[in-house]
């Protein structure tokens, strides 16, 4: 009888409160979806792995380490499900690590990140819109994405387009490290005459970027918008907290098995 394992791969977070609310909840959803599989966790950020070990005594595997452990534990059939938003740099590195270990297993299936098909965008938009106030003529909702140098960065512009296509005309999507930035969104906000803005992360976890770059007291989106005369509200809720988003990851893992 083949022993089955489920490896959930996340970028990671050093914020333990959001770890429990987001990554752990996605892992629990996946475990519930695959009850016969042994659950393993890996982070792709070695910096976060180091912080958690030095500060909290937590041992988190890299992808290569997790797969090595799974092989040693006698796992022969593997599902790998990333909690990444895009097929970006972190996902590419994960896939490369999987390739180096694939020969150690009878089968290894890899699920897609959150935004991988047109239907994924539509589902993600609807799930988020169901739980968030999507704005009004008085108040815009701006999501902060991470942004990437990878070509998949265009996904953020596509995401805003889908919000518009679904009728959410007061929702904007920017990134903290790429295009579109808040500076590119500001003229559009002013042209629309909004008085207020709500900021929320379009990231699996509400971690450093949300707490500091989005809602911090210095050099943050919140401060920039306040200086421009907007009333600002911040919602520190990662996508991993949304049950509908957890479900999309579970569906991607199920789809990987069928390939």
N, C-alpha and C positions, 0 to 999 in steps of 0.2 A: 504494500500500500504506500502510495506516494505521500510524503509529508509536505504540507503546503504552508507558504509564508507570505505575508503581506508587508511590504516595505513602504512606509509613508515618508516621502522626502519633502522637506520644507527648507526655505532659506534660513529660517530660525529667528529667534528674538531673545534678547537678554532680559526682557520685561516679563517676569513670571506671572503677573496677573493676566496679561493678555495672552500668554502662552496657554494658560488653562482655559480661557474663554474661546480661543480660536483653534490653534493647532490641535490641542487635545480633543476638542469637540469634533473636528474633522476626522481624527483618528478613531474616535468612538463610533462615529457614523459608519466608517469603513469597516470596522470590526463587526458591527451589527449586520452590515451587508454581506460580509464573508465570515460567518461564524466558525467555519472549519479551518481557518487560517491563523497562524501564529503571527502576532503583530510585532513589527520592528520599526524603530524611528531612526531617521538620519537627517542631519542639517547639512546644507551646502556651504554655509558661512563658517570657515575655520576660526575667524575672529570671535564669533558668538560662541562657538564650542569652547574656545579657550576661556572666555569670560565666565561662562557658566561653571566650568570646572574649577577655576581659581576662586571665584566668589562664592559659589553655592555647593561645590563638591559634586556637581552633576556630571555624569559621564554620558555624552552624546556622541554617537557614531557619525563619521563621514559616510558617504554612500559606499565607498570601497570597503571601509571597515564593517559596515552593516552586512554587506553581501558576503564578506569573509566569514563573519560570525554565523550567518544563515547556513552557509555551506558546512561549517563545522558542526552545526546543530542538526545536520541531516536533512535540511530543507531541500526538496528536489524541484518543486514547482513554485515559482515566484510571481507575484503581481507587484509591480512598482507603481505607486500612484503619487505624483508630485502635487504639492499644493501651490505651485507657481501660478501666476496670473497669465504669463505669456510663454511662448516657445523662445525664450531669450537666452542670455548668456548662461544663467544658472542651470536652465534645463538642458542646454547643449553639453555642459560639463557633466551633468548627471548621466546623460546618455552615453558619453564617452567612458565614464567609470563603469557603467553597466556592461558595455562591450568588452572591457578587459576581464570581466568576471563571468560572462555569459556561459562559457564552456563548462563551468562547474555545476550547472543545473540542467535538469531534463528539459525544463521550459522556463522562460522568463518573459512576461508580458508587461508592457509599459503603457499606462494610461496617459491621456492628454492633460495639459494644463487647463486652467479655467476657460480662457478665451481661445478656442481652437477652431470653431466653425461659426457660420453665420447664426445658426440656431443657438449656440452658446451665448453669443452677444445678446440675443433677444431674451433668452432665459435670465441671464444675469441682470439685465436692465429691469425686467419685470419683478424679479425677486427683491432687488434693492428698492425699487419704487414702491413696492407693497408695504415696506416697513419704514420708509423715509418720507418726510414732507418734501415733495419735489419742487417747492418754490411757488412764487406768484409774481404778479407784476411789481410787487413791492420788495420781494426778497428772492435772491438767486441761491441755488444750491451748487456749490463747487466741490467736485471730488479731486483730491490730490492723489495722483498715481506716482509711482516711483520714477519711471522713465528709464531709458536704457540707450546705450550706443548701438545696440543690436538693431538690425533692420525691422524687427517686429515692433519697434517703438511706434510705428504708424497705427498700431492697434488702438492707441488712446484717442486719436482723432476719429477713428472708425467708431469707437465706443460712444463718443458724443453724438456722432451722426445717428446712431441707433436710438439714443435717447430722443433726439429730435423726431426721428421717423415714428417713434411710438407716441409722440404728442407731448413729450416733456420738454417744453421750450425754454424753461428757466433753469435747466441743468447744464453745467459746464464741466469739462474735464481738462485738468492741467497736470503737469508733472513737476516734480521737485528737481530732477536732474537732466531733463531733456526738453524737447518741444512737444506740445505747447507748454509754455511756462505761464506763471501768473501774469507776467508783464504782457503777454500776448492776449490774455483774457480781459485785462483791465479796461482797454478802450471799448470793448463790447459791453461790459457792465455799465460803463458811464453812458454810452449811447442809449441803453435801454432805460436809464433813469432809476435803477434800483436804489432803495434806501438802505437795505440790509443784505447781508450775505451769511449763509450757513456753510461752514467748512466741514468736510468729512473725508477720511482716507479711503481711496479705492485700492486698498492693500489687504492682504489676508490678515495681518496682525496690525493692531494699533500700537506701534512701538516708538522707536526713536524719532522717525520722520514725522509721525503724527504729533507726538508730544512736543518736539522742538521746532522742526521746520514749518509745521502747520500751525500749532497752537501755542508756541513758545512766546516768551516776553521780549525776546530780542531777535532781530533779523528773520522774522517769521512771516508767513502769509497773513496771519492775524494782524500783526503790527503794521504791515504794509497797507492792508485794507483799512485799518483804523485811521492811519495817516491820510488816506484818500477820502476820509469822511464817511465811510460805511459803518453801520452797526454790524458787529460780528458775533456770531455764535459758532462754537466748535463742538462737534460730536465725535468723541474718541471711541469709535466702534469699528473694529476690523471686520472685513468681509467674512472671516471664518465664524463669526457669531451668528450669521444668518443661516437658518435651517435650509433655505432654498439653495444657497451657495454650497453648503455641505452636500446636499443632494446631487448637485451637478458633478462634484468630484466623485461621488459614489457611482453615478451613471457612467462616467468616463472609465472608471476601473472595470465596471461590468462590460463595457464595450470592448476593452482591451482583451478580455478573455475570449470574446467571440471572434477575434481576428484570426 
